[in-house]
Amino acid sequence: MRAEEQLADTATDLVRFCAAARRAGADFPTIWNTLLKGHPLVAGIPIQSLDGTRSILEIPLVTGHRITYEPDVREFGLSAGGARISRI
């Protein structure tokens, strides 16, 4: 397995951890502060964007991927190059 594939797998795992924390009742600020903020894959702070009328938070990763969070539906996902890879 190439290093990029391993990092992508790790990014997917990180999204799964975030989704599990959300299902357990954690809000986004708690998930940001406890899981994401200090994680070595995270490359920056959450950036708010709009997709039509939906608000989306995007957290850049060192892999070039982005963790996405949609507050309206409380779902995490992973995107690359503007295309959604997964929604968890």
Secondary structure by P-SEA (a helix, b strand, c coil): ccaaaaaaaaaaaaaaaaaaaaaacccaaaaaaccccccccccccbbbbbcccbbbbbbbcccccccccccccccccccccccccccc
